[in-house]
Structure formats: structure tokens, C-alpha cells
């Protein structure tokens, strides 16, 4: 499933090709590091507010992680396909490669969904409790789908057409959420224009198509998935924003400093537009609303611009090393953390599991509960980093 790529005679800060932006690699590393940190607390009930997702409407720093990754996927598409075309690959070959990668990402997502067993629980039946009720969508599944769709769009659409298309997608998504009626058949009630948890057009569609046993959240009147079908549509617009930024940065007609100022301006404008729109369309990650797309894409663009300024204008590069290590094997990092995290809760210890035992034994006696939970996250991150750094030093990179 993975292709091993050996890279020789490369320095710790030089393991990127001349066609890729160091700042983009660093931003990818920051994003995946943040994702692993917030996904692995010692105790989910004791966490600092910014490390939690918003309960429904609104956003926290944690709610920016996934759209950042989608944005980076879009920017990477712009650079990687240009390189492939320069190597003489045809559109058919590029699309076939993208389709294979998308399928692999989806299969990896399903693997993580199924990688679980309750040892010591005689009532647990893996086939009934996991396989036959497998969650269909998820983080890697969404990335795979969005990546493939945006690759197709990049090949066949010009930048201006992509911009128009992304705006059209957001408009259609918002219109559907506000204007299309949907029916709770069981109670014979028709709804329209609601943004409630478990009661909105997107949840209704997930409930109808994916069915309740194959989604993440069991709510009423409709079960839904935060990485569901309809909410994947505006995620495509997020990815397109990355594609357009990548296209702009490839331009050699404008100097980098001017590009950075332009990106800062665009990012701030998108953020402000998102805030203005939020009075009509709430900011919501699970629904991936238009206001959420504008705000998260705006902040992603500003963050990339800051990284460009620090790295390529001021030449401050020493701080980037750990993030390059994280970003170089981002999918391997995500998979390793996902597998390790599941093993820690699968391994029974003292009527609980290994994760709880570690947190209660190594951290809780010495820290306040909320800080103990955070220390567990940092310890988990350090272990993951040690593995990724070893791979990096051995010049082993996993490419899906």
C-alpha cells in the first residue's frame, strides 16, 4: 500500500525538492502535530477549552486543524501536478495516480475504523459491533474524496473558473441548508432551514443515505456524521482555496514579499466576510458552513503568509526542524498515532484500560487533572515524534 522513497545525502532542513515550499511543509507539520495533540488527551473530560472542538456553533483553535489540512492538500495539488506535467505525464496518468491515492486514503480510514477490539469483554462481537456497523465516512475518507475531486478540477479548470466554482459550491450548499425542506418520516414532520445538531438538511441526508448505524453521531431526529456526505461539498471549496493560493505562489511575475502582503490582505478579508456572514449562516465545523469555510481559509492563508515571511524573507529556519519531520510523513504520523491511541484503550488494566492507567499513575499524582491530561498529550506526541524522527533520519518516507 505504501511506496518507500529513499532520499540520500539530504540535510535536516533540505529534504524538500526545489519545486516545493518549505513554508508549506512546515505548515503541514504544525497542522498534523496539532491534530495528534488534541486527539490524544489523558482524559477527555479534563481539557483546556482551546483544545476542544466547539460544542456546536462557533469555533476554537482545534476547529481550524482539519480545514488547514484540506487547504494544504489543495496547495500541494497545485505544486505536485505542475511537477508531474513537467515530467511528461499525461492527464490520464495523473488522474489514475490520484484515484489510486484516494482509494488508499479511504481504505486507511476504514482500517482505523475497524482497528478495535474490547479484550476481556465476552459480550463484544467485532463483526456485529465494528464491521457490520462500520462508520463509512471519516477524516481520511474525506481527504481522499476531496483530493481526487480537486485534482480533476485543477486539471480541467482555469484559476478564475475554480474561483467561480468554489463560490457556486458555497452558494448551493447554503441554499440547500436554508431552503430545501426535509421530512422526519417516523414522526411525519417537515423541517426547513434549521441548523440544529441532529436536525438539519445535512444530517437528514446522512441519516437517509449512510443510515444511522454507519455514522459518527447518534442524534435525534437524524443521526449525522461530522465528515458526512453533504458537508464534504463545501470542504471542496476549502481545498480549492489552497489550490488557488498554490497557483498564485507559483507565479514568478510578482516578488515574494508582495505575494505575502497580498495573501495577508486576502486572508483578513475572508475572515471578516466569514464573521459578517455568521449572523445569517452560523460558523459550524460539523456542517462545514460557508462562514466556517471563509474564516478557516482566511486564517490558513494568513498563517501560511506568516510562515513564508519568517522562513523565506527573514530566513528564520532553525525552529522549523520538528515540523518538517512531522510533515514529511504526515499520513504515517496520523496512522501511527491512530493505531497507538487505539491500542492504549484496547489493552485492559485494572478494570479499565492502559491509557487510563498511564494517566492516573504517571501524571495525575503530580499535576492538576487538566494539566495531567495535557501532559499525557505531550508524552504521546513525543513518542510519536521519536518514531517519525527515526524514519526521517533513515530517509524513509511513506507515500500513499
CORURRA-V11917 format. One record per backbone hydrogen bond with DSSP energy under -1.0 kcal/mol. CO is the residue of the C=O (numbers start at 1). NH is the residue of the N-H. Records with the same first field share a line. If there is no record, write none. Layout:
CO = NH / NH
This chain:
3 = 399
11 = 14
14 = 16
17 = 20
21 = 25
22 = 26
23 = 27
24 = 28
25 = 29
26 = 30
27 = 31
28 = 32
29 = 33
30 = 34
31 = 35
32 = 36
33 = 37
34 = 38
35 = 39
43 = 46
48 = 51
49 = 52
50 = 62
61 = 64
62 = 65
64 = 68
65 = 69
66 = 70
67 = 71
68 = 72
69 = 73
70 = 74
71 = 75
72 = 76
73 = 77
74 = 78
75 = 79
76 = 80
77 = 81
79 = 83
80 = 84
81 = 85
82 = 86
83 = 87
84 = 89
85 = 88
90 = 94
91 = 95
92 = 96
93 = 97
94 = 98
95 = 99
96 = 100
97 = 101
98 = 102
99 = 103
100 = 104
101 = 105
102 = 106
103 = 107
104 = 108
105 = 109
106 = 110
107 = 111
108 = 112
109 = 113
110 = 114
111 = 115
114 = 116
117 = 119
118 = 121
121 = 124
125 = 129
126 = 130 / 131
127 = 132
131 = 134
138 = 142
139 = 143
140 = 144
141 = 145
142 = 146
143 = 147
144 = 148
145 = 149
146 = 150
147 = 151
148 = 152
149 = 153
150 = 154
151 = 155
152 = 156
153 = 157
158 = 162
159 = 163
160 = 164
161 = 165
162 = 166
163 = 167
164 = 168
165 = 169
166 = 170
167 = 171
168 = 172
169 = 173
170 = 174
171 = 175
172 = 176
173 = 177
174 = 178
175 = 179
176 = 180
182 = 191
183 = 185
184 = 188 / 189
189 = 184
191 = 182
196 = 199
198 = 222
199 = 196
200 = 204
201 = 205
202 = 206
203 = 207
204 = 208
205 = 209
206 = 210 / 211
211 = 214
212 = 215
214 = 136
217 = 219 / 224
224 = 217
225 = 228
232 = 236
233 = 236
234 = 238
235 = 239
236 = 240
237 = 241
238 = 242
239 = 243
240 = 244
241 = 245
242 = 246
243 = 247
244 = 248
245 = 249
246 = 250
248 = 251
255 = 259
256 = 260
257 = 261
258 = 262
259 = 263
260 = 264
261 = 265
262 = 266
263 = 267
264 = 268
265 = 269
266 = 270
267 = 271
268 = 272
269 = 273
270 = 274
271 = 275
272 = 276
273 = 277
274 = 278
276 = 279
277 = 280 / 281
283 = 58
284 = 289
289 = 293
290 = 294
291 = 295
292 = 296
293 = 297
294 = 298
295 = 299
296 = 300
297 = 301
298 = 302
299 = 303
300 = 304
301 = 305
302 = 306
303 = 307
304 = 308
305 = 309
306 = 310
307 = 311
308 = 312
309 = 314
310 = 316
317 = 320
318 = 321
320 = 324
321 = 325
322 = 326
323 = 327
324 = 328
327 = 330
329 = 333
330 = 334
331 = 335
332 = 336
333 = 337
334 = 338
335 = 339
336 = 340
337 = 341
338 = 342
339 = 343
340 = 344
342 = 346
343 = 347
344 = 355
347 = 354
349 = 352
352 = 349
353 = 357
354 = 358
355 = 359
356 = 360
357 = 361
358 = 362
359 = 363 / 364
363 = 366 / 367
368 = 372
369 = 373
370 = 374
371 = 375
372 = 376
373 = 42 / 377
374 = 378
375 = 379
376 = 380
377 = 381
378 = 382
379 = 383
380 = 384
381 = 385
382 = 386
383 = 387
384 = 388
385 = 389
386 = 390
387 = 391
388 = 392
389 = 393
390 = 394
391 = 396
392 = 395
397 = 5
399 = 3
